[in-house]
Amino acid sequence: MFTQAIVKTPCKSMVNGITQAGLGTPDYELALVQHKAYIKALETCGLKVTILAPDDNFPDSTFIEDACLITPRCAILTRPGANSRRKEPFHISKAIHKLDLPVETIRSPGTIDAGDIMMVGDHYYIGLSDRTSTNGAEQMIEILNKYGLTGSTIELKTMLHLKTGISYLENNTLLAFGEFLQKKELQKFNILRVDDNESYAANSVWINDIVIVPDGFSRTAEMISKKKYEIIAVDVSEFRKLDGGLSCLSLRF
């Protein structure tokens, strides 16, 4: 069960964020409205939400998930793969150090975005991507092992992040599309296949038996609902324009 979340309010400079989506420039005011709705969804799932102030020095910083991995036993500040995001972990570290957890840090030359990390019980799957290097993953696994947790890597070929195309919905169930449908490391799970035309919905979030899904992807929502999960749909269209999804917008623990 999760009890808390940390989010970071979108900054005005988010319109200059990193993107390959080709969906246009985000509407900042609409992003603020959508972010508030996202927070409400987290609260509906039973979480106490800490809201950090926006920071115009870091256009992508609302995607706070990439800057830190919070486990039940420790918090790990990452070293993001994009140069423009490299200092984001430092700027949220004060909030992280307030938690009742030991805090570790990924060091140079390793890079890792926590959007490349999927928790399954005490095990953490780490995607090797353009943002997450082998060295970064090795450091992460070493830290996890220090606290009695385990980790393993999955090489990505087409995805920006591991959780761009996969979500763990507990109960041995994965939501997935694309290259993840064939990964041998994942065949032990019950895989819910997301249609190619709804691929964005593969990034959904399980929180305390409720699944938050991006609004507008009815087939995926129906498929999840049929598995007896409660569904909350949240519109995150402006964050999609920056290659971001639902999981990217919070640290949940």
Phi, psi and omega per residue, in radians:
M1 nan 2.411 3.034
F2 -1.675 2.570 3.128
T3 -2.153 -0.347 -3.048
Q4 -2.403 2.801 3.000
A5 -2.555 2.647 3.012
I6 -2.120 2.283 3.086
V7 -2.221 2.852 3.106
K8 -2.249 2.153 -3.091
T9 -1.048 2.375 3.085
P10 -1.010 2.498 3.100
C11 -1.752 2.813 -3.115
K12 -1.067 -0.532 -3.113
S13 -1.331 0.035 3.120
M14 -1.020 -0.395 3.125
V15 -1.114 -0.267 3.114
N16 -1.816 0.269 -3.090
G17 -1.204 2.868 3.132
I18 -1.177 2.352 3.092
T19 -2.751 2.533 2.972
Q20 -2.129 0.104 -2.987
A21 -1.231 -0.567 -3.109
G22 1.172 0.546 -3.091
L23 -1.882 0.184 3.115
G24 1.686 3.140 -3.111
T25 -1.474 2.346 3.125
P26 -1.083 2.558 3.002
D27 -1.547 1.906 -3.015
Y28 -1.064 -0.802 -3.107
E29 -1.110 -0.691 3.088
L30 -1.164 -0.647 3.101
A31 -1.049 -0.676 3.105
L32 -1.110 -0.745 3.109
V33 -1.092 -0.788 -3.137
Q34 -1.141 -0.646 3.134
H35 -1.130 -0.682 3.095
K36 -1.138 -0.668 3.090
A37 -1.155 -0.629 3.089
Y38 -1.109 -0.774 3.109
I39 -1.063 -0.746 3.116
K40 -1.049 -0.685 3.106
A41 -1.115 -0.733 3.092
L42 -1.055 -0.735 3.132
E43 -1.155 -0.642 3.089
T44 -1.085 -0.534 3.100
C45 -1.368 -0.012 3.072
G46 1.700 0.241 -3.084
L47 -1.661 2.503 2.927
K48 -1.519 2.134 -3.001
V49 -1.854 2.169 3.004
T50 -1.660 2.201 -3.076
I51 -1.892 2.035 3.110
L52 -1.563 2.628 -3.089
A53 -1.216 2.675 3.094
P54 -1.194 2.751 3.136
D55 -2.443 1.839 -3.077
D56 -1.197 -0.187 3.073
N57 -1.254 -0.285 -3.068
F58 -2.321 1.610 -3.054
P59 -0.983 -0.531 -3.065
D60 -1.708 0.153 -2.957
S61 -1.230 -0.258 3.040
T62 -1.126 -0.367 3.070
F63 -1.459 1.140 -2.957
I64 -1.150 -0.402 -3.113
E65 -0.980 -0.621 -3.074
D66 -1.166 -0.378 -3.001
A67 -1.525 -0.228 -3.066
C68 -2.800 2.514 2.961
L69 -1.939 2.136 3.089
I70 -1.896 2.052 3.092
T71 -1.855 2.975 3.094
P72 -1.123 -0.256 -3.029
R73 -2.039 -0.275 3.141
C74 -2.885 2.849 2.994
A75 -2.018 2.444 -3.074
I76 -2.210 1.939 3.064
L77 -1.296 2.282 -3.035
T78 -1.556 -3.065 2.999
R79 -2.319 1.574 -3.007
P80 -0.976 2.625 -3.070
G81 -1.296 -0.494 3.134
A82 -1.466 2.268 -3.095
N83 -0.977 -0.664 -3.089
S84 -1.198 -0.238 -3.114
R85 -1.894 0.025 -2.972
R86 -1.011 -0.570 -3.074
K87 -1.647 -0.001 -3.122
E88 -1.007 -0.742 3.131
P89 -1.020 -0.682 3.131
F90 -1.048 -0.684 -3.047
H91 -1.381 -0.151 2.984
I92 -1.908 0.002 -3.021
S93 -1.089 -0.557 3.124
K94 -1.057 -0.772 3.116
A95 -1.157 -0.657 -3.130
I96 -1.182 -0.687 -3.132
H97 -1.223 -0.237 3.071
K98 -1.344 -0.282 3.140
L99 -1.277 2.692 3.128
D100 -1.490 1.018 -3.105
L101 -2.506 2.577 2.956
P102 -1.154 2.563 -3.084
V103 -2.052 2.232 3.101
E104 -2.013 2.924 -3.085
T105 -2.443 2.376 2.996
I106 -1.363 2.358 -3.044
R107 -1.918 2.747 3.012
S108 -1.062 2.481 0.200
P109 -1.629 0.102 -3.098
G110 -1.192 2.559 3.004
T111 -2.245 2.534 3.085
I112 -2.806 2.321 2.975
D113 -1.797 2.293 -3.125
A114 -1.239 -0.168 2.952
G115 -1.131 -0.222 3.070
D116 -1.637 0.179 -3.059
I117 -2.136 2.216 3.119
M118 -2.083 2.159 -3.139
M119 -1.526 2.256 3.014
V120 -2.272 1.653 -3.040
G121 1.109 -2.171 3.124
D122 -1.625 0.122 -3.124
H123 -1.960 2.531 -3.094
Y124 -2.191 2.055 3.056
Y125 -1.485 2.292 -3.063
I126 -2.126 2.104 3.115
G127 -1.425 2.305 3.028
L128 -1.577 1.949 -2.986
S129 -2.336 -3.006 3.049
D130 -1.145 -0.367 -3.119
R131 -1.727 -0.403 -3.081
T132 -2.073 2.061 -3.090
S133 -1.606 2.875 3.087
T134 -1.033 -0.734 3.139
N135 -1.105 -0.749 3.103
G136 -1.071 -0.742 3.123
A137 -1.138 -0.704 3.128
E138 -1.113 -0.725 3.075
Q139 -1.074 -0.768 -3.131
M140 -1.057 -0.799 -3.130
I141 -1.117 -0.680 3.106
E142 -1.074 -0.730 3.113
I143 -1.167 -0.788 3.111
L144 -0.994 -0.778 3.129
N145 -1.055 -0.636 3.126
K146 -1.005 -0.540 -3.099
Y147 -1.851 0.350 3.066
G148 1.345 0.338 3.099
L149 -1.922 2.916 -3.118
T150 -2.224 2.832 3.115
G151 -2.639 2.737 3.064
S152 -2.626 2.834 -3.055
T153 -1.890 2.658 3.026
I154 -2.292 2.163 -3.127
E155 -1.368 2.263 3.116
L156 -1.728 2.516 3.120
K157 -2.003 -0.595 -3.042
T158 -2.166 -0.327 -3.017
M159 -1.539 2.564 3.021
L160 -1.136 -0.890 3.124
H161 -2.308 2.783 3.079
L162 -0.947 -0.832 -3.063
K163 -1.444 0.110 2.921
T164 -1.132 -0.570 -3.011
G165 -2.157 0.169 -3.093
I166 -2.706 2.525 3.078
S167 -2.483 2.425 3.079
Y168 -1.636 2.144 -3.098
L169 -1.818 0.384 -3.101
E170 1.095 -3.121 3.127
N171 0.945 0.608 3.124
N172 1.047 0.487 -3.061
T173 -2.021 2.291 3.085
L174 -2.027 2.467 2.939
L175 -1.760 2.199 -3.002
A176 -2.693 2.769 2.968
F177 -2.611 3.015 3.033
G178 1.104 -2.409 -3.010
E179 -1.072 -0.376 -3.090
F180 -1.293 -0.305 -3.135
L181 -1.158 -0.409 -3.060
Q182 -1.927 -0.059 -3.086
K183 -1.116 2.198 -3.078
K184 -1.130 -0.503 -3.126
E185 -1.146 -0.307 -3.018
L186 -1.915 0.024 -3.028
Q187 -1.230 -0.238 3.119
K188 -1.336 -0.201 -3.121
F189 -1.603 2.746 2.941
N190 -1.414 1.986 -3.017
I191 -1.758 2.158 3.001
L192 -1.612 1.989 -3.036
R193 -1.446 2.120 3.110
V194 -1.521 2.298 3.102
D195 -1.037 2.567 -3.129
D196 -1.008 -0.637 -3.099
N197 -1.378 -0.022 3.027
E198 -2.155 0.469 -3.016
S199 -0.984 -0.542 -3.129
Y200 -1.053 -0.513 -3.105
A201 -1.300 -0.116 3.058
A202 -1.116 -0.389 3.034
N203 -1.607 1.475 3.043
S204 -2.052 2.977 -3.009
V205 -2.294 2.107 3.014
W206 -1.484 2.217 3.049
I207 -2.458 1.878 3.023
N208 0.953 0.869 3.086
D209 1.235 0.182 2.977
I210 -1.984 2.426 3.101
V211 -1.975 2.086 3.040
I212 -1.507 2.198 -3.125
V213 -2.123 2.653 3.055
P214 -1.194 2.423 -3.108
D215 -1.180 2.513 3.049
G216 1.763 0.133 -3.105
F217 -2.179 1.294 -2.937
S218 -1.161 -0.636 -3.117
R219 -1.118 -0.753 3.132
T220 -1.164 -0.765 3.124
A221 -1.039 -0.739 3.137
E222 -1.146 -0.703 3.134
M223 -1.079 -0.744 3.126
I224 -1.190 -0.729 -3.127
S225 -1.062 -0.636 3.135
K226 -1.128 -0.327 3.085
K227 -1.563 0.250 3.021
K228 1.299 0.414 3.000
Y229 -1.609 2.508 2.943
E230 -1.326 2.484 -3.060
I231 -2.035 2.404 2.916
I232 -2.182 2.130 3.111
A233 -1.699 2.293 3.138
V234 -2.248 2.284 3.131
D235 -1.386 2.071 3.113
V236 -2.216 0.661 -3.068
S237 -1.008 -0.638 -3.079
E238 -1.307 -0.445 3.087
F239 -1.431 -0.499 3.048
R240 -1.083 -0.566 3.122
K241 -1.113 -0.306 3.115
L242 -1.932 0.444 3.122
D243 1.152 0.271 -3.092
G244 -1.742 2.644 3.117
G245 -2.226 -2.991 -3.065
L246 -1.063 -0.769 -3.087
S247 -1.163 -0.531 -3.058
C248 -1.104 -0.409 -2.928
L249 -1.543 0.051 3.139
S250 -2.724 2.761 2.893
L251 -1.827 2.144 -3.071
R252 -2.056 2.268 -3.078
F253 -2.741 nan nan
